[in-house]
């Protein structure tokens, strides 16, 4: 392997373009994700010495850790908040990559690696969620694994493999513990290493242009040390201090011991899956759990391989017109999504949009077809009346879907009360 492609000799560049030093270009999200992962590994290794992966001892080992081990509560708090922040930071990092067009050209494969990392981080959070074995975690995992059962063909098989049987029990704890502490971390280390290497091979992060619509001028390079190194260290130290403060003032939640015979009301999935749970309230399970996520996932994976007018990249939202169309898309999602939820909840009701027809049609095929028509119409509107390029139009659709899912997540987390009925946050 040549020196230029050596992973170990070139983990960081010798020189970097001056333009990438601006904090608002990347917000340090990639580096933040690495710092949070390292904090998770460090605190997780400490917790392994105390935690007992069995339904009989799991909860008591957590209580023992928090009450009888010096700094045990703090260590668990840092682990808990780092895990939740890592999911959010990684998701926003992927948004940043997309919204700056940093998936074109030599970065296409890194987009796929990044999506794989996001999936593994979600899997890590999900497998770790059950381990405290309290009411919150037990029923949240129950809801998520029941969602798998709605997938046609392989859903029931996946459910049994993940649970280690027909229901949550000792085998489930062992499976989740092994995935959370061994399998997923090793895969994350391997993919993160590959991801950083691919970033280096592509010449580092995408370089912003002088203006949103202007050409990229000649590069002005500065030494990595101290220019970028000091910035990275500052962001990392501030993040560590922030997580420590949050862990000190806000304990990691721990409810009553898990009771398989008594479900809490409401029983919700982990916050990063609540958007899918919200979809289940409005669509037939086949569409909510399988068809809609599959279509969106395929669209996101294939984004770098579409044919575009030009490979514009570097600036947030690509161009000035891209900024305008993205703002229109976000505003549309903020308006239409809650209106759709309210209409389905208070007007349409459980009989669906076409009463008298099969549920898969009235709550699945018909509303999904209507949404698909609306998305196509929105795309054509951007192309015809705003003269948006394909880059700008695809970006606007991505923003539309992302903001819609964020709205569904917010509704599911804060606006769903007993019986998953819509309530105001102060009534939950």
N, C-alpha and C positions, 0 to 999 in steps of 0.2 A: 504493500500500500504506500502511496506517495505521501510525502510530508504534509502536503496541502489537505489530504483526506484523512490524516491520522486523527483518531478520536481523542487519544490521551494527550497528544502534544498541542492540540488546538481546541480545548474545551471552551476557551474564550478567545476573542480576536485580539490582535495586537493593536489595531487602530479601528476606530468606528467613525461613521459620518457624523458630523456635528449635529445635523438635524435630528438624529434619533435620540439625542440627549434630552430633548424636551419631554418632561414627565407626562404631559397630556397626550403624547403620541401613543404610548402603550400603557400608561398608568402603572407600569411595573407589574402587571398582572401575572405574567409568566414566572417572574422571580418570586412573587408572592406565593404562587401555587407550590413552588419548590420548597420554600421556607415552611409553609404549612404542612407539607408532606413530611419534612424532616421532624417537625414538632410531633406529628402523629406517630412516627416511628419511635422517637425517643420516649414519649409518654406511654405508648403501647407496650414497649419492652418492659417498662417498669410495672405496668399493670398485669402483665403475664404472670409475674411471681405471686400474685395474690388471687387472681380470678380462677374460679373452678367451673369448667364448662359442663355443667349438669343441671337439669331442672331443680334438683333438690338443693344444690349448694350455690348456684349462680347468684341469686338475689342476696343471700346472706354474705357472700364474699364481697359483693359491692358495698353492702352496709358496713362490713368490717373494714374495708378499704377507706371509706369516708369517715368513720368514727374512731378507729383505733390505730390507723397508720399515719405517721407524721407526714403532713402535706398530701395525704391521700386524696382528700377532697379537691385540692388544687390541681393535682395531677390529672384526676378524672375530668375536672372542669376544662383544663387546657386541651385534653384529648377531644372532648365533646365539642367545644366551640371551634377548634381547629378543623374538625371533620366537617362541620356545617359550613364554615367559611370557605373551606377548600372547594366544596360543591359550587357555591356561588361564584367564587373567584374564577374557577375553571370555566363555568358557563359564560361569564362576562369576557373572559379571555377569548373564547371561541367567537363571541359576538364582535369583539374588537378585530380579530383576524378577518372576519367576514366583511365588516363595515369599512375596513380600509383596503379591501380587495386583495388581501395578502394570501390568496389561495390560487393565484394564476401561475402559469409557467412552471418553474422548478419547484414550486411549493405545493403542487397538487397532491403529491403523496403524503406530505406532512399534514394536510387537512384531514386525510383519512386516519393518520396516526393520532392526531389530536382528538378526533371523534371517538376513537377507541379508548384513549385515555379518559375522556369524559365518561364513557360507559363504565370503565373499570372503577372510577372514583364513585359513581353512583352505586355500583355493586358493593364497593367497600363500605359505603355509608349504610346501605341496606342490610348487609350481613352483620355489621356491628350493632345495628339498631336493636336486634333481638336479644343480644347477650346479657343486658341487665335483668331480663326475665321479670319485668314488672308489667302491670296492666297496660300501660301505654305501648310498650314495645311489642308485647305478645299480640295484642289485637291489631296493631298497625301492620305487623308482618302477616297476620291472618288475612287481612283485607287484601294485601298485595299479592299473596299467593293464590287467593281466590280469583283475582283478576286473571292469572295465568290460565285458570281452568276454562275461561271463555274462549281461548284461542282454539280454532278448529284443528282437528287432527292431533297435534302434538301437545296441546295445552295440558291435558290430564297427565300425560307422561312427564312433562317438565315439572309439574306440580309435585308429583310423587318423588322425582329425583331430588328436587331441592329440599323437600321436607324429610326425605329419608323414609317415607311411608305414606300412609293415608292422612295423617294429621300431624300437627306440631308436637314434638316430643323430644326425648333424649337424643335420637339420631339427628334431629333438626339442629339442636344446639351444637353438636359435634361438627356437623357439616358447615354451619355458619362460622364456627370458631376457626376451623381449618382454612376456610376460604378467606376469612378476615385477617388472620394472622400470618398465613404462609403463602397461599396461592396468589391472591390478589396483589399483595405487596411486591412479590417477586416479579409478577407481570408488569406492575407499574414501574418498577425500577428499570426493567428491560426496555419498555416502550418510551419512558422518559429519556433514557440515554439515547435511544435511536432518534427521538424527536429533536433533542438538542443538537445532535450530529447533523440531522437534515437541515436545521436552521443555519448551521455554520456553512454547510455545503451550498446553500442558497444565497450566501453572502450576508447573513444576519437578518434582522427584522427589516421589513419593507421600508424604504426611505421615503419620507413625505416630500411632496413637491413644494415649490415656493408659494404657489397659490392653488386654490382648488381646481382651476381650469387651465393652469399654466403648465409648461413643460418642466421636466426635472433638470435643473441647472447642474453645472459641474459640482462634483463632490468636494467638500471641505472636510478632510479627515483630522481627527485628534487622537492622541494615545488613549488606549483603554484605561491604563493606569496613569493618573488617578481619576480621570474625567468621569467615566462610567462606573468604575469600581466603587467610588465613594458614594455615588447615587444609589447603587444597588445595596450597599451596606446600610445606608441611612433608611431606605425603605424597609429592609429586612428587620432592622432593630426597632423601628417604629411599629411594625406589624407584631413583633414578638411582645413588645410592651403592651400593645392594645389587647392582644389575646390574654395576657396575664391579668390585666385590669378587669376584663370581662369575666374571667374565671374566678377572680377574687370576689367580685360583687354580685355575680349571678351564678348560682350553683347549677351544675348539670342536673336536669330533672330526674327524679326517681319516684315513681308512684308506688302504689300498693303492690305486693307480690302478685304475680300472674295468677289469674283465676279463669281457667278455661270454661267454667260454667256461668260466668257473669261478665257480659260484655258492657263496657262503658258506653254512655250515650252523650255525645256522638262518638263513634269509633272511626278514627281517621287514619289514613295512610301517613307515612312520613311526609313532611312539607314538600319535598321535591317530587313526590308522586301524587300530591293532592290534586294537581291539575288533571291527571288521568282519572282520578276518582270523581272529580267534578264532571268530566265527560260522561261517565257512567250514569249520572243522574239525568242526562239529556239525550243520550243515544242508546240504541240497542247495544248490548255488550259486545257483539261481534264487531261492530263498527268502532265503539269507544276504545276497546282494548287491542284490537288487531288491525283492522283496515285503515283507520285514520292514522295511528302511529306508524304503520308500515309505509303508507304513502308519503308521509312527511319525512320519515327516515330516508327513504329512497331518494327523494328530492334533494335533501341536504347532502347526502353522500355523493350524488352525481353533479352537484353544482359546479365543481372545478372543471368538469369535462364537457360542459356545454360550449357551443360555439357563440362567441361574443363579438360585438362590433370591434372592440379593441380591449386589450388587457390593461385597463386603467387601474392603478393601485397607488397607495402611498398616503392619501389624505382621508380623513374621516368622511364617510358618505360619498367618497370618490370625487364628486363635482358639486358646484353650487346647485345645479338642477337635482342632483342626487340628494342633497340636503333637503330640498323642498319636497321631493316625492316621498322621502322617508318620513318627513314630518306629517305629510298627508296620510300616509299609511298608519303611523302610530296614532294619530288623532282618530282615524276611522276605527281602528281596533278598540281604542278606549271608549268610543261611543257605541259601536255595534255590539260588542261582546256582552257587556252588562245588560243591554236592551234585549238581546237574544235570550240570556239566562232568565230575565224577568218575564219575558213573553212565554217562554216554555214552562216556567214555574207557575204563573198565575193565570194564564189564558189557555194554553194548549192542554196542559195537564197530562195525566198518565195515559190517556187514550191515544196520544200522539197527534201528529199533524193530519193524519187521514184516518179518522175513526172508522172502525168496521173492517179495515184492512189488517193483514198480519203485522205484528209488532216490528218485525224486521224491515217492513216497508215503511210503516207510519213513523217509527222512531229511528230508522236507520237509512234506508235507501233514499227516501224522499228528502229529509233535511240535509243529508250529505250531498245529494245532487244539487239542491238549492244553493248550498254553500260553494260547491265547485263552480256553478254558473256565476255566482257573485265574484269569485276570485278571478275567473277568466275575464269577466266584464271589467273588473278593476284593472287588470293587466292591460287590456286593450285600450281602456280610457287613458292610462298613463302613456301608452305609445302614441295614441292619436292626438289627444288634446294637449298633452304636456311635451310631446316630441321627445319622450324619454328614450335613451338608448337601452339595449337589452340589459347591459350591466345595471343601469339605474332602475329599470323595471323589476328585474329579479331581486335586487336589493330591497326594493319597496315591498315586494311580496314576502320576503324573509322577515322584514320588520313587522309587517302585518301579522304574520303567524306567531312570531316571538312575543309581541306585545299581547296578543290574544291569549296565549298560554299563560303569560304572567298575570293577566287579569283573572283568568280561571283559577290560578293558584291562590291569588289574594282572596277571591270569593270563598274558595274552599277552606282556607286557613282561618279567616277572620269573620266571615259572614254566614257560616253554617253552624247551627245550634243543634239542640236535641232533635233526633229523628232526621238530621241533615236538612232541616227546614231553614229557609233564609231568615236571618235575624240581623239586627245591628250588632256591631262588635261588642258594645257595652252590655248586651243582653246575653252573651254566651257564658 
